[in-house]
Amino acid sequence: MVNGQLRNGVAALDPSSGGLNSFDPALTGGIAETVHGASDHLFIGGGFTGFNGFLGRSHAVYGACTGSEWFIDADGDGYGAPASMVFACEEPPGMIDQAEDCDDSDPLLFIGAACDDGDPYSEFDAIDIACTCTGKFYAIEARVFLNGPYVSNVSLMRDDLRAASLLPLTEPYSALGYVHHAQGGGETIAPAVLTVTGNNAVVDWVFLEVRGPSEPSQVIATRSCLVQRDGDVVDLDGVSPVRLYVPSGQYHLAMRHRNHLGVMTAGTHLFTIGTTISVRFDLPATTTYGTNAQRDVSGVHTLWSGDVTGNGQVKYAGGNNDRDPILLAIGGTVPTGTVTGYLSADCTLDGVVKYAGGNNDRDHILQTVGGTVPTAVRNAQLP
């Protein structure tokens, strides 16, 4: 009876909120005949033999509560299936109060569970809130220009190798004898990556190194990645920042190329999980290791071209110079000959090796060593 009118339901006062919670006693074996309230309890009397799923005599007690969420845990991993949620004041049999199970038939699949995302460049892989296996990694946003294909009046590099379908789908550095570390080596790309045109078109593969803070000659990790026309160094999808994993700490970052002299940061950068490390090798304000590590082209720093032999030194004359391999590549006898391909002797990265004539590769070597004294050499500024 409420305000002189008959009512069929029962409500309990929630002492924490002052609101009324509806309550279905789910009686069996009889009916409720009397209801009496005292403090935060309802005393229900009648001829029933069951009360709210539990055996009871003709007089039972109900304590008011707001109710809690409970979930079925069929696989016994301590996490319940979200879709199985029920409200109850007490823990129902076979249910728990954790709803972070992704598959209640698999005790190893729940939010926070360890897993393997299949990415060798990530660590601490775990099931995330979307029930997807996700690892943590460092993201490196770097920008570098290669002097060979660089066009100063547009501040872009040419992508002739890509346009001529000469770029390999597998990194070239293993075959050239570069030493990979940690997860590096054998990187591949999908053909679709090389269909992108414009400023984000791929120019060539580059070789990224993470080096020790106190011994910068020590290479900790490597990653073969891609450089775009605008200088952005990107991961194997042709878009994302470069991903790799090393223990958290301070590191030098070096960038190398198969026929350009490499460069390394003078200072270290802090690598912490989930962070992005940004390095602009193209800016004069970025301090690099050594002296004149890059060529300044109207205020833009570019890697020195002409290291045809890949030994970290550009040499125009004398033994083991970089000029002779260009002549050998075109046949060794007719200096005006040319050869097409993905070749280290192609200093301009236009896909054509030329010893003489316009835009030849030999001139780049002479320009790198100084342009006036052919016996001069230039060494890579790497420890």
C-alpha positions in Angstrom: 0.0 0.0 0.0 1.5 3.4 -1.1 -0.5 6.6 -0.5 -3.6 4.5 0.1 -3.2 2.6 -3.2 -2.3 -1.1 -3.7 1.1 -1.8 -5.3 2.5 -5.1 -6.5 6.2 -4.2 -6.3 8.8 -3.9 -3.6 11.4 -1.2 -3.3 14.4 -0.9 -1.0 16.0 2.4 0.1 19.6 2.7 -0.8 21.3 4.4 2.2 24.3 5.6 0.2 22.3 7.5 -2.4 18.8 8.0 -0.9 17.2 6.5 -4.0 14.9 3.5 -4.3 16.1 0.3 -5.8 13.5 -2.1 -7.2 13.7 -5.5 -5.8 12.2 -8.8 -7.1 12.5 -11.4 -4.3 11.9 -14.2 -6.8 9.8 -16.2 -4.3 9.1 -19.9 -4.9 6.7 -22.3 -3.1 4.4 -19.6 -1.8 3.6 -15.9 -1.7 4.8 -12.9 0.4 2.1 -11.8 2.9 3.9 -9.1 4.9 6.7 -6.7 4.3 8.3 -4.8 7.2 11.1 -2.2 6.9 13.7 -1.6 9.6 16.9 0.4 9.0 18.3 -0.7 5.6 16.6 -4.1 5.7 13.3 -5.5 4.4 11.7 -8.3 6.4 9.5 -10.3 4.1 7.1 -12.9 5.5 4.9 -15.5 3.9 4.4 -19.1 3.0 7.2 -19.3 0.5 10.0 -22.0 0.6 12.5 -20.2 -1.8 13.8 -16.7 -1.7 16.0 -15.1 -4.5 17.3 -18.4 -5.6 18.1 -19.6 -2.1 16.2 -21.9 0.2 14.3 -20.0 2.8 11.7 -20.4 5.5 8.5 -18.4 5.7 10.4 -15.4 7.0 13.4 -13.9 5.2 15.6 -10.9 5.4 16.8 -8.6 2.5 19.5 -6.0 3.0 19.3 -3.0 0.6 22.2 -2.6 -1.8 22.9 -0.9 -5.1 23.9 -4.1 -6.7 27.3 -5.0 -8.4 28.2 -6.2 -11.8 29.1 -9.9 -12.1 30.4 -11.8 -15.0 30.6 -15.5 -16.0 34.2 -16.9 -15.9 33.8 -20.1 -17.9 37.5 -20.7 -18.5 38.6 -20.0 -14.9 41.3 -17.4 -15.8 40.0 -14.8 -13.3 38.4 -12.6 -16.0 34.7 -12.7 -17.0 32.9 -12.3 -20.3 31.5 -8.7 -20.6 28.3 -10.0 -22.4 27.4 -12.2 -19.4 27.0 -9.3 -17.0 24.2 -9.5 -14.3 23.5 -7.3 -11.3 23.4 -8.9 -7.8 24.1 -8.0 -4.3 26.3 -11.0 -3.6 28.6 -13.0 -5.9 26.5 -15.5 -7.8 28.1 -19.0 -8.2 30.6 -19.2 -11.1 30.8 -15.4 -11.6 33.4 -12.8 -10.8 33.6 -9.0 -10.7 36.3 -8.7 -13.5 35.0 -8.2 -17.1 38.2 -8.2 -19.1 38.0 -11.5 -20.9 38.4 -11.5 -24.6 37.5 -15.2 -25.1 35.9 -17.0 -22.2 36.8 -20.3 -23.7 40.6 -19.5 -23.7 42.2 -19.0 -20.3 45.2 -17.2 -22.0 43.2 -14.5 -23.8 42.3 -11.6 -21.6 43.2 -7.9 -21.4 46.7 -7.5 -20.1 47.7 -11.1 -21.0 51.2 -11.6 -22.5 51.2 -12.5 -26.2 53.4 -12.2 -29.3 52.3 -9.7 -31.9 54.7 -11.1 -34.5 56.7 -7.9 -34.7 60.4 -8.4 -34.0 60.7 -4.6 -33.4 58.3 -4.5 -30.4 58.6 -5.7 -26.8 56.2 -6.1 -23.8 53.5 -7.5 -26.1 50.1 -7.7 -24.4 46.4 -7.9 -25.2 45.0 -4.4 -25.3 41.5 -3.1 -24.5 40.5 -3.9 -28.1 41.5 -7.5 -27.5 44.4 -7.1 -29.9 47.9 -8.3 -29.3 50.0 -5.1 -29.3 53.7 -4.5 -28.4 55.5 -1.4 -27.4 58.4 0.1 -29.4 60.3 3.3 -30.1 59.3 5.5 -33.1 62.1 7.4 -34.8 61.2 10.4 -37.0 64.3 11.3 -39.0 64.9 13.4 -42.0 68.0 13.2 -44.2 68.9 14.2 -47.8 71.2 12.3 -50.1 73.4 14.7 -52.1 73.4 12.6 -55.2 69.7 12.9 -56.1 69.1 16.2 -54.3 67.7 19.1 -56.3 68.3 22.3 -54.4 65.8 24.6 -56.2 62.9 22.4 -55.1 64.4 21.1 -51.9 63.6 17.5 -52.9 65.4 14.4 -54.1 64.7 12.7 -57.4 63.0 9.3 -57.3 64.4 8.0 -60.6 65.2 4.5 -59.2 61.6 4.0 -58.1 60.2 5.4 -61.4 62.4 3.1 -63.4 61.3 0.1 -61.2 64.9 -0.5 -60.1 64.5 -0.4 -56.3 64.6 -3.8 -54.7 61.9 -5.1 -52.5 64.5 -6.5 -50.0 67.0 -4.3 -48.3 70.4 -4.3 -50.1 72.7 -3.9 -47.1 73.1 -7.5 -46.2 74.5 -8.3 -49.6 76.8 -5.3 -49.4 78.4 -6.6 -46.2 76.7 -4.3 -43.7 76.6 -5.9 -40.2 73.1 -6.0 -38.7 72.4 -5.9 -35.0 69.4 -6.7 -32.8 66.3 -7.2 -35.0 67.9 -5.7 -38.1 68.5 -7.5 -41.4 66.3 -9.0 -44.2 63.7 -6.2 -44.2 61.3 -6.3 -47.1 58.6 -4.1 -48.5 55.4 -4.7 -50.5 55.3 -3.6 -54.2 52.5 -1.2 -53.4 54.9 0.9 -51.3 56.7 1.9 -54.5 53.6 3.0 -56.3 53.4 6.3 -54.3 54.4 9.4 -56.2 55.0 13.0 -55.3 56.9 14.3 -52.3 56.4 11.0 -50.4 57.7 8.8 -53.1 60.6 6.5 -52.1 64.1 7.4 -53.2 66.1 4.5 -51.8 66.9 2.3 -48.9 68.9 3.8 -46.0 70.6 2.1 -43.0 69.7 3.4 -39.5 72.0 2.6 -36.5 71.4 3.1 -32.8 74.8 3.5 -31.1 76.0 3.4 -27.5 76.2 6.6 -25.4 79.7 6.2 -24.0 81.2 4.1 -26.9 79.5 5.5 -30.1 81.5 3.1 -32.2 79.4 0.4 -30.6 76.3 -0.4 -32.7 73.4 -1.5 -30.6 70.6 -2.0 -33.2 70.1 -1.4 -36.9 67.1 -1.0 -39.2 67.0 -0.9 -43.0 64.3 1.6 -43.9 63.3 4.0 -46.7 63.9 7.7 -47.5 61.3 9.7 -49.3 61.9 12.6 -51.8 61.2 15.2 -49.0 63.9 13.5 -46.8 61.5 11.8 -44.4 62.9 8.4 -43.3 60.0 5.9 -43.0 59.4 2.4 -42.0 58.6 -0.5 -44.3 55.1 0.6 -45.0 56.4 3.7 -46.6 54.5 6.0 -44.3 55.1 5.4 -40.5 58.1 6.5 -38.4 60.8 3.8 -38.1 60.2 1.3 -35.4 62.8 -0.6 -33.4 63.5 -1.8 -29.9 66.5 -1.2 -27.6 66.6 -1.1 -23.8 65.6 2.4 -22.5 68.5 4.8 -22.3 70.5 7.4 -24.1 71.8 6.7 -27.6 73.4 8.2 -30.6 71.6 7.9 -33.9 73.5 7.3 -37.2 72.2 7.3 -40.8 74.1 5.6 -43.5 73.7 4.9 -47.3 75.3 2.5 -49.7 77.2 5.1 -51.7 77.0 8.2 -49.5 79.1 8.9 -46.4 77.2 8.3 -43.1 76.4 10.8 -40.4 75.8 10.5 -36.6 74.4 12.8 -34.0 77.0 14.5 -31.7 74.7 14.2 -28.7 72.5 11.4 -27.4 68.8 11.1 -27.4 66.6 9.5 -24.7 64.9 6.3 -25.8 61.9 5.4 -23.6 59.1 3.0 -24.4 56.2 4.6 -26.3 58.1 7.8 -27.2 59.0 9.3 -30.5 62.6 10.4 -31.2 63.0 13.2 -33.7 66.3 13.9 -35.6 66.6 16.4 -38.4 70.0 15.7 -40.1 69.0 18.2 -42.8 69.1 21.2 -40.4 72.4 23.0 -39.8 71.3 23.5 -36.2 71.6 19.7 -35.6 75.0 19.0 -34.2 76.7 16.0 -35.7 79.8 14.0 -34.9 83.1 15.1 -36.3 83.9 17.9 -38.7 82.0 18.8 -41.9 80.0 15.5 -41.7 77.6 16.7 -44.4 77.6 18.9 -47.4 75.9 22.3 -47.1 73.7 23.1 -50.1 72.2 26.5 -49.7 71.5 26.0 -46.0 70.4 22.4 -46.3 72.7 19.6 -45.1 73.0 16.5 -47.3 75.1 13.4 -47.1 78.3 13.5 -49.1 77.9 11.4 -52.3 80.6 9.3 -54.1 81.5 6.4 -51.7 81.2 3.9 -54.5 83.4 1.3 -52.8 81.3 1.6 -49.5 84.4 1.8 -47.4 83.5 5.1 -45.6 85.9 7.2 -47.7 85.5 9.1 -50.9 88.7 9.0 -53.0 89.1 10.3 -56.6 92.7 9.1 -57.4 95.2 6.5 -56.2 94.7 3.0 -55.0 91.2 1.8 -54.1 89.6 5.0 -55.4 85.9 5.4 -56.2 86.3 6.7 -59.7 87.7 3.5 -61.3 84.6 1.3 -60.3 82.5 3.7 -62.4 84.6 3.1 -65.5 84.6 -0.6 -64.8 80.8 -0.6 -64.4 80.3 0.8 -68.0 82.8 -1.7 -69.5 86.2 -0.2 -68.7 87.2 0.9 -72.2 84.7 3.4 -73.6 84.3 6.3 -71.1 81.2 7.6 -72.8 79.4 4.3 -72.3 76.6 3.9 -69.8 74.9 1.1 -67.9 71.5 1.0 -66.3 70.6 -0.7 -62.9 70.6 -0.5 -59.2 74.3 -0.1 -58.8 76.7 1.4 -56.2 78.5 3.2 -59.0 75.4 5.3 -59.6 76.3 8.3 -57.4 73.4 10.4 -58.6 70.8 7.6 -58.1 69.2 8.2 -61.5 69.5 4.5 -62.4 72.3 5.2 -65.0 76.0 4.9 -64.4 77.9 7.5 -66.5 81.7 8.2 -66.4 81.6 11.2 -68.8 79.1 13.7 -70.1 76.3 15.7 -68.3 75.2 14.5 -64.9 77.9 11.9 -64.7 78.8 10.1 -61.5 82.5 10.8 -61.6 82.1 14.5 -61.0 80.3 13.9 -57.7 83.4 12.2 -56.4 85.6 15.1 -57.4 83.1 17.6 -55.8 83.0 15.6 -52.5 86.8 15.6 -52.1 87.0 19.4 -52.8 86.8 19.9 -56.5 90.4 21.2 -57.0 92.9 18.6 -55.6 92.1 15.2 -57.1 94.4 13.5 -54.6 92.4 14.7 -51.6 90.0 12.3 -49.8 87.0 12.7 -47.5 86.3 10.4 -44.7 82.9 9.6 -43.1 82.6 11.3 -39.7 81.7 8.1 -37.8 83.7 6.7 -34.9 
